[in-house]
């Protein structure tokens, strides 16, 4: 039985999604009660677990891995807008002046990791065949974008202009690669020549971006983020390569 308003949502998944949401909200509420704002270990742990369950619960009602990837992409859109408008409107400058910038960065970073864990759990739960590696490959590459975007947006003056320009160009390419990979993974039948060629090109680009990130040199702590981005790119590329190698002649649904 399916809902008339949302035909893709099955009753069983809807009930489980609601259950997980209640659990997540309860855990997050308890985290504040147990001293989250004071840095209590129990509070931080409860909030982290609650956040993971929350991000797993939201797309669960569809029972489809692609909605978890969409959730992560939407989260990135909010994340990017927050950084952009926060810098333009002076909020970030005020936070930095008050000495709280590091705390904000740690909180946002933790939230992204918690979302990544919950979303990866959903991706593996609701994908099969070649998609079991292809959707995670997209998710890992999106995590790399979360890292690289603020790196580029707030790069210090010591970063070479040529490196920064190249990083922005590669980010643009990465969005195109992710869109192509997501399109392939969302297709009813992914075993065709065009899909294979597109996926092969995507793998090559991910590996090349990783190589650039590993071998680029600049005397600045900014490079730590670049190396992490490159590491995630290589993982994503290898996952996509594994998916490509395992695409069979049978249409996957």
SVG drawing of the C-alpha trace seen along z (x, -y; Angstrom):
<svg xmlns="http://www.w3.org/2000/svg" viewBox="-4 -42 60 52">
<polyline fill="none" stroke="black" stroke-width="0.4" points="0.0,0.0 1.3,-3.4 0.5,-7.0 -1.5,-8.7 0.3,-12.0 3.8,-10.4 3.5,-7.2 7.2,-6.4 6.8,-6.1 5.8,-2.7 3.9,-2.4 6.6,-0.1 9.4,-2.6 7.2,-5.5 6.6,-3.9 10.3,-3.0 11.3,-6.5 9.0,-8.1 10.4,-5.7 14.0,-6.7 13.0,-10.4 11.5,-10.1 14.6,-8.3 16.9,-10.9 15.0,-13.8 14.8,-12.2 18.6,-11.6 19.3,-15.2 16.9,-16.5 18.7,-14.4 22.1,-15.7 21.0,-19.2 19.7,-17.9 23.0,-16.1 25.1,-19.2 25.9,-19.5 26.4,-23.2 28.9,-22.8 30.9,-20.2 29.8,-17.2 31.0,-13.9 27.7,-12.3 25.9,-15.3 28.3,-15.3 27.9,-11.6 24.1,-11.7 24.0,-14.6 26.3,-12.8 24.3,-9.5 21.1,-11.5 22.4,-13.4 23.5,-10.2 20.1,-8.6 18.4,-11.8 20.2,-11.9 19.5,-8.2 15.8,-8.6 14.9,-11.5 15.2,-9.7 14.4,-6.2 10.8,-6.6 11.6,-6.3 13.7,-3.1 16.0,-4.3 19.8,-5.1 19.6,-8.0 17.5,-10.1 20.4,-9.8 22.8,-11.2 20.2,-14.0 20.0,-14.7 23.8,-15.1 23.8,-17.4 21.0,-19.6 23.0,-19.7 26.0,-20.9 23.9,-23.6 22.8,-24.9 26.4,-24.6 27.8,-26.6 25.2,-29.3 25.9,-29.6 29.6,-30.1 29.0,-32.6 26.4,-34.7 28.1,-34.4 31.2,-36.0 29.4,-38.6 27.1,-39.7 30.0,-39.8 28.7,-37.0 31.8,-35.0 34.0,-38.0 32.1,-38.7 32.4,-35.1 36.1,-35.2 36.5,-38.4 34.8,-36.8 37.3,-33.8 34.6,-31.3 35.5,-30.5 37.3,-27.3 34.3,-26.0 32.0,-26.8 34.3,-25.0 34.5,-21.9 30.7,-21.8 30.0,-22.1 32.7,-19.6 31.3,-17.2 27.8,-17.7 29.0,-16.9 30.7,-13.7 27.6,-12.7 25.5,-13.3 28.1,-11.4 27.9,-8.3 24.1,-8.3 23.8,-8.8 26.4,-6.1 24.4,-3.7 21.3,-4.4 23.2,-4.2 24.5,-0.7 21.1,0.3 19.2,-0.5 21.6,0.2 22.7,3.3 24.8,4.6 27.1,2.0 25.2,-0.8 26.5,0.5 29.9,-1.1 28.7,-3.8 26.4,-5.6 29.1,-5.5 31.7,-6.8 29.4,-9.8 28.9,-10.4 32.6,-10.2 33.4,-12.7 30.7,-15.0 32.4,-14.8 35.5,-16.0 33.6,-19.0 32.5,-19.9 36.1,-20.1 37.4,-21.9 34.7,-24.6 35.6,-26.6 39.2,-26.0 38.9,-27.8 36.4,-30.4 38.7,-31.5 42.1,-30.8 44.8,-32.9 46.9,-35.3 49.9,-33.0 48.2,-30.4 49.6,-30.8 46.9,-32.3 47.6,-29.6 46.9,-26.9 43.7,-28.6 42.4,-29.1 43.1,-25.5 41.3,-24.3 38.2,-26.3 38.3,-24.9 38.6,-21.3 35.7,-21.9 33.6,-22.9 34.7,-19.7 33.9,-17.7 30.3,-18.9 30.0,-17.8 31.5,-14.4 29.2,-13.9 26.2,-14.9 27.2,-12.4 27.8,-9.6 24.5,-10.3 22.7,-10.2 24.2,-6.8 23.4,-5.4 19.8,-6.6 19.1,-4.9 17.0,-1.7 19.6,-0.1 23.2,-1.2 24.9,1.4 25.3,-0.3 28.2,-1.7 27.5,-5.4 27.2,-4.7 30.5,-2.7 32.4,-5.4 31.0,-8.2 31.9,-6.3 35.4,-5.6 35.9,-9.3 34.6,-10.1 37.1,-7.7 40.0,-9.1 39.1,-12.7 38.8,-11.7 42.1,-10.0 43.8,-12.9 42.3,-15.4 43.7,-13.3 47.1,-13.2 47.1,-17.0 46.1,-17.4 48.9,-15.1 51.7,-16.6 50.8,-20.3 53.1,-22.2 52.6,-25.4 54.0,-26.4 50.8,-26.8 48.5,-24.9 45.9,-25.2 47.6,-22.2 46.4,-19.9 42.8,-20.3 44.0,-19.8 45.7,-16.5 42.5,-15.3 40.4,-16.3 42.9,-14.4 42.7,-11.3 38.9,-11.3 39.1,-11.7 41.3,-8.6 38.9,-6.6 35.9,-7.8 37.7,-7.0 38.6,-3.5 35.0,-2.8 33.7,-4.1 36.3,-1.9 35.2,1.1 31.5,0.4 32.5,0.1 34.4,3.4 31.3,5.1 28.6,3.8 27.1,6.9 25.2,7.5 21.9,7.7 19.8,4.5 20.0,3.4 17.0,1.9"/>
</svg>
